[in-house]
Structure formats: structure tokens, C-alpha cells
Amino acid sequence: MKVKKKQLSENEIDEIVIAQANDENAWTIMCRNIKPLYNFEPATTDEEIRAAAIQFVRKVSGFNKPSAVNAEAFETAIEEIAAAAGKLLDSLVTPAPPKDRAVESEKARKRNQLRFGG
């Protein structure tokens, strides 16, 4: 059975985040496109770190794609954030065993079914 996902508008997402921020018992929400990268098997790739940096810069700047005049600043920010994120991931330690990507993906899929119906 194929599940049809509802696309939320930015306003709907903002309303959800605000409502959850006001509810101390609500789930914590991050930027919806930035996924946790630490302690996975197989290990996080440079491409995944860069993708998260791109999403972060897009969110902070409010631009999906910068104008030509801002392209250099946008790219510099992506490179610096990716480098900082990589350094952070390399320096973290935990006694917990690495999480399995397939298992975590299935958990996320089930959470999305609950959240968006299906």
C-alpha cells in the first residue's frame, strides 16, 4: 500500500513548531530536512554533512538558492558549517553502539505516518 504524504506549507510547519515550542511535553523538532548524523553505521559521509550544511544555510538565510551577488557568501557559509560539523562529529564520543540506518529510517517512517496520516 502506498502512503500519500501531505505537503505542509511553511506557515503550517511554523504553526506546528510554535505549538510544540509552547508545549513542554511535545516532541522536539529540528529543521525538517536536517537529520541527525552522529553515531550511525555505516558512518556519516562528507556528502551527508554537506547536505545538512546546505539545509542549515538555506533555513538561516531564507533562500533556497542565493542570487548571484550572494552566491559566494552562501557557498562560504556552507563550506565553513560543513567543516565545523565534520569536526564536531569527529570529536564526539559515546559508549552507545552505532545506530542502524535502516532501523532508524523505519522508525522515522512510522513517526511520519502517525503525524501525517497513512
Buried (B, 14 or more C-beta within 10 A) or exposed (E): EEEEEEEBEEEEEEEBBEEBEEEEEEEEEEBEEBBEBBBBEEEBEEEBBBBBBBBBBBBEEEEEEBEEEEEEEBEEBBEEBBEEBBEEBEEEEEEEEEBEEEEEEEEEEEEEEEEEEB
